[in-house]
Amino acid sequence: MDRLIVGISQDKISENDLNNFLEKFKFVPENAGLVGVERECFLADSEGNIAAISPFVLRILGGPNDSFGPELASIQLEDRIGPIKISALAGELKEREKFLASAEEKFHFKRLFLEVAPTNVPLTVYPDPTGRYQTIVKNLPRHILDAGCRVAAIHVHVGMKDHETALKVYNKATEHLDELMSMGDFSSGHRFGLYKMMAPNWKPRPYRNWRDYCRKAVFEGFYTDPRKCWTLIRISVHGTIEFRMFGSTNDLKRIVESAKRCLSICGFDDYDGKPLDYNGW
């Protein structure tokens, strides 16, 4: 367990423990109110068969980099946009689509925007040179690995200016979990069912303060790496509130509408990056 490795007691979080945890979250004040979008999709060969080709696809796209990266399964690709103003998101998505469609035609592969892949897909883990994915799956039961490899989603990030604002906004956002899950579900709950199997601690809860959040991180094993917090809404290490419940789609309008709703929930007025007054929350 993480708490044994770092020698921290869940019941007594020291100032040093807390400060070490806080330092893992990098807030950029000028990015407050900007959005980021991560799109996961499945990869297929020219015949449309899902295939473990992400190392090849990433290589031809010049990745991994800020725009393109791997997922745990080599049958998936993630492309990333932002941080960017919401008013520019639709145009950026369209330009990215043109670029990727051209790459698909030139290099004979396809992207499939499925929320849930079939049961017979390859379970090949991406050969991450850092060893992160290999560590994740080392003792993972086969059915959990299968669940993790077969789901794909859209993640929306909203930039926060600092730790305290992020915690207030995160707590407010958790009140909208059911609404957002309904908004993001186009598989009749199938994707969520698989995700909950993979991540039993999927449901976000509010925190009294950062010490309370740190205490949970120690207990659930993500103190040293907050990316291992698998809740559907989380405070990300990138200094954002991350919404992880939207199903994979190539419907760009739906993606923009999802991002707008997340931005509104985070308290940004008229989607222009102007924050509302959080003191009343």
C-alpha positions in Angstrom: 0.0 0.0 0.0 1.1 3.5 -0.7 0.8 4.6 2.9 3.3 1.9 3.9 5.8 2.9 1.2 5.8 6.6 2.2 5.5 6.0 5.9 2.5 8.2 6.5 -0.3 7.6 9.0 -3.7 8.1 7.6 -4.8 9.5 11.0 -2.0 12.0 11.3 -1.0 14.0 8.2 2.0 16.3 9.1 2.6 19.7 7.5 5.4 18.2 5.5 3.2 15.4 4.3 0.6 17.9 3.2 3.0 20.2 1.5 4.6 17.3 -0.4 1.1 16.4 -1.6 0.2 20.0 -2.6 3.4 20.3 -4.7 2.2 17.5 -7.0 -0.5 19.8 -8.3 0.8 22.5 -10.7 -1.6 25.4 -11.0 -1.0 28.1 -13.7 -3.1 31.2 -12.9 -3.2 32.4 -16.5 -4.9 29.1 -17.5 -7.8 29.6 -15.2 -11.0 29.3 -17.2 -9.3 27.7 -20.2 -10.4 24.2 -21.3 -8.5 21.1 -22.4 -10.0 18.1 -24.1 -8.5 14.5 -24.2 -10.2 12.2 -26.7 -9.7 8.5 -26.5 -10.5 6.2 -29.4 -9.8 2.7 -30.6 -7.4 2.0 -33.4 -8.1 -0.4 -36.3 -6.3 -1.6 -39.4 -7.4 -0.7 -42.9 -10.1 -3.5 -42.8 -11.6 -2.0 -39.6 -10.3 -4.7 -37.2 -9.3 -3.3 -33.9 -5.5 -3.8 -33.6 -2.7 -3.1 -31.2 -1.0 -0.4 -33.4 -0.7 2.6 -31.1 3.2 2.5 -31.1 3.1 2.7 -34.9 0.4 5.4 -35.0 2.1 7.5 -32.4 5.4 7.3 -34.3 3.9 8.6 -37.5 2.2 11.4 -35.6 5.4 12.4 -34.0 4.3 11.3 -30.5 4.1 10.8 -27.7 3.9 14.5 -27.3 1.6 17.2 -26.0 -0.9 16.5 -28.7 -0.9 12.7 -28.9 -0.3 10.0 -26.3 -0.8 6.4 -25.5 -3.4 4.7 -23.3 -2.8 1.6 -21.2 -4.0 -0.6 -24.1 -2.1 -0.5 -27.4 -5.5 -0.6 -29.2 -6.2 3.0 -28.1 -4.9 6.5 -28.9 -5.4 9.7 -27.0 -5.3 13.1 -28.7 -5.2 16.3 -26.7 -6.2 19.9 -27.3 -5.7 22.8 -25.0 -5.4 24.7 -22.8 -7.6 26.9 -25.0 -10.4 29.4 -24.8 -13.8 27.7 -25.2 -14.6 30.0 -28.1 -11.7 28.5 -30.0 -12.4 24.8 -29.2 -14.7 24.0 -32.1 -12.2 25.3 -34.7 -9.3 23.5 -33.1 -11.2 20.3 -33.0 -12.0 20.6 -36.7 -8.4 21.3 -37.6 -7.3 18.3 -35.6 -9.8 16.1 -37.4 -8.5 17.2 -40.8 -5.0 16.4 -39.8 -5.9 12.9 -38.4 -8.2 12.1 -41.3 -5.3 12.8 -43.6 -2.9 10.6 -41.6 -5.5 7.7 -41.6 -5.7 7.9 -45.4 -2.0 8.1 -45.9 -0.9 5.4 -43.4 -3.9 3.0 -43.8 -5.4 2.9 -40.3 -8.7 3.9 -38.8 -10.0 5.5 -35.6 -13.1 4.0 -34.0 -15.1 6.1 -31.6 -16.7 3.4 -29.5 -17.6 3.8 -25.8 -17.1 0.0 -25.4 -15.1 -2.3 -27.6 -16.0 -5.9 -28.3 -14.9 -8.7 -26.0 -12.4 -10.2 -28.3 -10.0 -7.2 -28.6 -6.3 -7.6 -28.1 -5.2 -6.9 -24.5 -1.7 -5.8 -25.4 -0.3 -3.2 -23.0 1.4 -0.2 -24.4 5.2 -0.6 -24.1 5.7 2.5 -22.0 9.4 3.2 -21.6 8.8 4.7 -18.1 7.3 1.3 -17.0 4.1 3.1 -15.7 1.6 0.9 -17.5 3.5 -2.3 -16.8 3.4 -1.5 -13.1 -0.3 -0.9 -13.2 -1.1 -4.2 -14.8 1.5 -6.3 -13.0 -0.9 -7.9 -10.5 -4.2 -6.9 -12.3 -6.7 -9.8 -12.7 -7.6 -10.6 -16.3 -11.2 -9.4 -16.1 -10.1 -6.0 -14.7 -7.5 -5.6 -17.5 -10.2 -6.5 -20.0 -12.6 -3.9 -18.5 -9.9 -1.2 -18.6 -8.9 -2.0 -22.2 -12.4 -1.9 -23.6 -13.7 1.5 -22.5 -12.9 4.9 -24.1 -13.9 8.3 -23.0 -13.7 12.1 -23.5 -12.1 14.0 -20.6 -12.7 17.7 -20.2 -10.3 19.9 -18.1 -11.0 23.3 -16.7 -8.1 25.3 -15.5 -8.0 26.6 -11.9 -5.9 29.5 -10.6 -4.8 27.9 -7.3 -5.3 25.1 -4.8 -8.0 26.6 -2.7 -10.1 27.7 -5.7 -9.7 24.2 -7.2 -11.0 22.5 -4.0 -14.1 24.8 -3.8 -14.9 24.2 -7.4 -14.3 20.5 -7.2 -16.7 20.2 -4.3 -19.3 22.1 -6.2 -18.8 20.0 -9.3 -19.4 16.7 -7.4 -23.0 17.9 -6.9 -23.5 17.6 -10.6 -22.2 14.0 -11.0 -25.5 12.4 -11.9 -26.3 15.1 -14.4 -22.9 14.7 -16.1 -23.0 11.0 -16.1 -26.4 11.0 -17.8 -25.1 13.6 -20.3 -22.0 11.5 -21.1 -23.6 8.1 -21.4 -24.5 6.7 -24.9 -24.0 3.0 -24.1 -26.9 2.5 -21.7 -24.6 2.3 -18.8 -22.4 -0.4 -20.2 -19.2 1.7 -20.2 -19.9 2.9 -16.6 -20.4 -0.7 -15.5 -17.0 -1.8 -16.9 -15.3 1.4 -15.4 -16.8 0.7 -12.0 -15.4 -2.8 -12.1 -12.0 -1.4 -12.9 -12.2 1.5 -10.4 -14.4 0.7 -7.4 -13.6 4.1 -5.9 -15.1 5.8 -9.0 -17.5 8.1 -7.1 -16.0 11.5 -6.1 -16.9 12.9 -2.7 -16.4 16.5 -1.4 -13.4 17.2 0.9 -13.4 19.5 3.9 -9.9 20.8 3.0 -6.7 19.7 1.4 -5.7 17.8 4.5 -8.8 15.7 4.1 -8.0 15.1 0.5 -4.4 14.1 1.4 -5.8 11.7 4.0 -7.9 10.0 1.3 -4.9 9.9 -1.0 -2.9 8.1 1.6 -5.7 5.6 2.3 -6.5 4.9 -1.3 -2.9 4.7 -2.5 -2.5 7.8 -4.7 -0.5 10.0 -2.4 2.7 9.6 -4.5 0.9 9.7 -7.8 -2.5 11.6 -7.9 -3.1 10.2 -11.4 -4.0 7.0 -9.7 -7.1 8.7 -8.3 -9.8 7.1 -10.6 -12.9 9.2 -9.6 -15.0 10.5 -12.4 -14.3 14.0 -11.3 -10.9 14.9 -9.8 -8.4 17.6 -9.2 -5.7 16.8 -11.7 -1.9 17.3 -11.4 -2.2 19.7 -14.3 -4.0 22.3 -12.2 -7.5 21.6 -13.5 -10.8 20.1 -12.6 -11.0 17.0 -14.8 -14.4 15.5 -15.8 -13.9 11.9 -17.0 -17.5 10.7 -17.6 -18.1 11.5 -21.3 -18.2 8.6 -23.7 -15.9 8.5 -26.7 -17.4 10.2 -29.8 -16.4 11.9 -33.1 -19.4 14.3 -32.7 -17.5 17.5 -32.3 -20.6 19.5 -31.3 -21.3 17.1 -28.5 -17.7 17.5 -27.3 -18.0 21.3 -27.3 -21.3 21.2 -25.5 -19.8 18.9 -22.8 -16.9 21.3 -22.3 -19.3 24.3 -22.1 -21.3 22.6 -19.4 -18.2 21.7 -17.4 -17.0 25.3 -17.7 -20.3 26.6 -16.4 -20.3 24.2 -13.5 -16.8 25.4 -12.6 -18.2 28.9 -12.2 -17.0 30.7 -15.3 -19.5 33.2 -16.6 -20.6 33.3 -20.2 -17.7 30.9 -21.1 -15.3 33.8 -21.5 -12.9 32.9 -18.7 -14.4 35.4 -16.2 -14.8 33.7 -12.9 -17.9 34.1 -10.7 -17.6 34.9 -7.0 -16.9 31.6 -5.2 -17.4 33.1 -1.7 -21.1 32.3 -1.7 -20.5 28.6 -2.3 
